[in-house]
Amino acid sequence: MLIMNIRLGVKSLLIIFLISINSGNSEAHDANTFTVVIKANQITPLNPPIVVNDTVMWINADNRSENITHVIYLDFDMDGDYYGEEDYKSNNLSRECEYDNNGTKIDDDCYTADTFTFNETTTGINYTKLNGIYPYLDLSSDGKKIFGNISVNPDMQHLKAGFQGNMNEETVETDEGDNKPIFLLLIAGISGICAIGLAATILLGKKDDSK
């Protein structure tokens, strides 16, 4: 009977450990796409806040009678120059594109939207260094300019894994709170091991007494 209780205790500790691992993995940030709508005299939202790994999609919704096109210039290196080699230039965005009867786009170079993803794959920069405020310029074919910003915030769920080197005080406090369940789990595991050792000692003692 005692041996069965020991085995049950070991299985319980293993189940608790596996549940704690799965719970930690479920906190990862899911990448999202944020739509920025370009109109005749405004952009909505003009300064969208996003998180590292998210994507920004600019859509031309300029409904003036003539087909006014727009180009987005993203000042990726944040040096004040929107036309540098390190910066991003979107496709020429039209209000609409023509399609044939089969739904195939007639002009392959016609685009109504363009996207940019703030991740390591697109930028070649480590995700811990991607947070910041990125200025962009919307230049329409009639010469009008509208300036905006993309506020890229760090992926706090990702940072909790401990891969980064610099963290502010508020983040450290949050991490300590998140580590409490792991600390309690370690205490429970040590207590369980001690209980198993004590049970084994009692069992061996009983065998010696029976002799």
N, C-alpha and C positions, 0 to 999 in steps of 0.2 A: 504493500500500500504506500509506504514511504517513498519507494523508488518511483512509483507512478506520479506522486505529487512533485517530485523533483523534475521529472520529464515535462510535466505540465507547466512548471514555472519557467523552464528554459524556452519552451514554445511561446509562452506569453511574452517574454522579453523580446524574442525575435520578431513577433508580430508588431509590437509597439515600435521597434526600431524601423521596420519597413514603412509603417504608416507615417512616421516623422519625416522620412526621406521624401516620400511622395508629396507630403504637404508642403515641403520647402520648394520643390520643383514647380508646383502649381502657381507660384507667385510671379513667374516671369512675365514681363510686359508683352502684350500682343500688339504687333505693329498695326498702325491705323493709317488711313489715307484721308487727308484734309483737303477739301475742295475750296479753291479760291476763285470766285466768279468775277470776271472782268466785264464791266459795263461801260457805257459811253463816258460817264464822268466820275466813276468811282470803282473801287475794288472792294469786294466783301468776302471774308474779312480782310482788312488791309494788313493787319499785323497778327497773324495766327500763331498761338503758342502750341508747340508740338513737343514730342519726346524723341530722343535718339532712336533711330530705326523706323520712324514714321516717314510717310511720303506726302509731299505737297503736290496737288494737281491744280494747275491753272486752266480755266475754261473760258473761252471767248464767248461772252453773251452780249456783245455790243450789237444792239438791234437797230442801229441807224440804217437808213435806206441803202446806202452804198456799203459794200462789203469791206468794212474797215478791219485790217489785220493788226495783230499785236505780237510783239516779241518780248519775252521776259529775259532780263539780264540779272543774274544772281551774282552779287559781289562775294564770292565764296571765300576769298582770302581776306575780306573785310579791310581792304586798304584804301577804300574810297573811289577806286577805279572800277567801273562796271564792265569794262571791255578788256580786261587783262587775260593773259594766257591761262591763269589758274581759275578764272571765273567760268560760270556756266551760262550758255546762251540757248534758249529754247528754240523749238521749231517756229516757223512763221504760222501764227494761229489765225485761222479764218473763222467767220461766223458760222459757216456751214460748208459742207463738201457735197459734190454731186455723186450720185450713185446710179448705176444702170438698173434695168428691170430685175436683175438677179440679186440686187443688193450689194453689188461689188463697187467699191470706190473707183471712180473713173481716173482721178489724179492721185497717184500714190504719194505725192508730195504735199497733199492737202491735209492739214491737221486742224482740229478744233480744240484740242487740249494737249497739255504737256505735263510731265511729271518729273520730280526730282526726289530721290530717297536719301535721307541723311543717315547712311550706314557705312560700314567699312568697305563693303563691296563696291558701292558707287563712288565713294570719295577716296578710298585708299588710306584713310586716316583711322587710327584706333578710336573706338567708340567713346573712350573716356575723355577724348580731346575734341569731340564734335559739338559739345554744348556751347552756346553763344548766340549772339544776335546777328543774323545775316541780312544785310540790306539787299533789296532788289529793286529793279527799275522796270516799269511797264512802258514800252515805247510803242505807240500806235502809228499806223501808216500815215496819219495826217499830222504827225509831229508832236502830238500831245504826250507828256510824260507824267506818270504817277509813281511816286516812291513809296515803298513799304518795307516791312521787316519780317523775317521769320525768326521767332524766338524758339531756339532749340534747347530744351531742358534735358538734364541727364536722366538716364533710365535708372531710377532709384532701386527698383526691384532687382535689376541686373547688378547694380553696385553692391547690393547686400551679400553677393557671393564672395566678396573680398578681393576682387581682381584689381581694384584701383588703389592709388597711393595717397590721394588727397581727399579728405572728407571734412565737411564742416562740422561744427559742434552739434548742431541739431540732428544731423544724420547719424553721428556716433551714438546719441541718446536713443535714437530709434533702433539702431542695430542691437544695442544692449538689451532692449526690450524684446526684440525678436529672438535673441539667443537664450532667453530665460527657459523656454520649453526644452531646448537641447541640454541646458545645465541640469534641469530637473530630471530629464531622461537619464543622464549619466549617473545621477545620484540613485535613481531607481534601479539602474542596472547594477551598480556596485552593491546596493542593498540585497538585490536578488542573488548575486553571486555569493555574498556572505551567508545568506540564508541556506543556499544549496550546500555550502561548505559545512555549516553547522549541522544540517540534516545528515550529511554524510558521516560526520564525526559521531553523531548519536547512533547512527545505524551500525558503524563499526564497533562502537562501545558495547552495544547490545550483543553483537556477535561474540565479543570477548567474554562478556558475562555468562553467556550461554555455555561457554566451554568450561 
